[in-house]
């Protein structure tokens, strides 16, 4: 389900079936590294959309958690904890953070359900390869998520 | 010359003229606006067109996952929508193209991916299951069979149209 009124209405009605939240972690900056940063965000956004499309009956795609690259990691972690607590109190059983930003790797052990994927410059691929590639990546991420549901 | 000989007084004449010209001016301004406002309604409905998906000779009795792109228009917003169909031949030779959208809450179902329940469609979200022809299996969450694409065969090619729901059962 997407973050829009029509989907959230459904979510509120069917809450017992929807227990998984996906939060893209998207870095921002405006210096020389900008293009790479944008690419990381775009990639994660595309994956998030596709996961939502295939698992929409049990997953809510939350708006992205954005942060300036300059923001200290501890600060980000603090903010992210607030988000996560809010989501869990709101009925989320599984909260997945999806990111291409390598910064979070350092916190992998502290952040439960962090899905880290290296960004790929999709804009240089033609449409068919792009779709196949995204489908494959999404497939493996989905296995992680659905695997948790079953266990 | 007296006014009585005319049916229309000077005042009436001026009134009519002003009303006519004013009305015409108002109409010139309003008519195109109305046209702009309802334009999407006047457009031919898209999405009803049939899209080529595969050759009939490649269709087997085993459901095959085929992706195809449909150009959709929602008001002014144009976008490409990726669709999936599971296509196979039934025992009687009829072609069936199923929509993989679970009728429970809309997840995407997969064919034959659950070892515990072979030769069924299976929903990863809440364990909904369907038979090969897309009939929901009682005791699993889905309230209705999988939707079916409108099919059309022309010159050995299979074209798909809109998804038709098969109601609740």
Boltz contact constraints between the chains, C-beta under 6 A:
constraints:
  - contact:
      token1: [A, 17]
      token2: [B, 105]
      max_distance: 6.0
  - contact:
      token1: [A, 17]
      token2: [B, 126]
      max_distance: 6.0
  - contact:
      token1: [A, 54]
      token2: [B, 108]
      max_distance: 6.0
  - contact:
      token1: [A, 55]
      token2: [B, 107]
      max_distance: 6.0
  - contact:
      token1: [A, 55]
      token2: [B, 125]
      max_distance: 6.0
  - contact:
      token1: [A, 56]
      token2: [B, 106]
      max_distance: 6.0
  - contact:
      token1: [A, 57]
      token2: [B, 105]
      max_distance: 6.0
  - contact:
      token1: [A, 57]
      token2: [B, 106]
      max_distance: 6.0
  - contact:
      token1: [A, 57]
      token2: [B, 107]
      max_distance: 6.0
  - contact:
      token1: [A, 57]
      token2: [B, 125]
      max_distance: 6.0
  - contact:
      token1: [A, 58]
      token2: [B, 125]
      max_distance: 6.0
  - contact:
      token1: [A, 146]
      token2: [B, 124]
      max_distance: 6.0
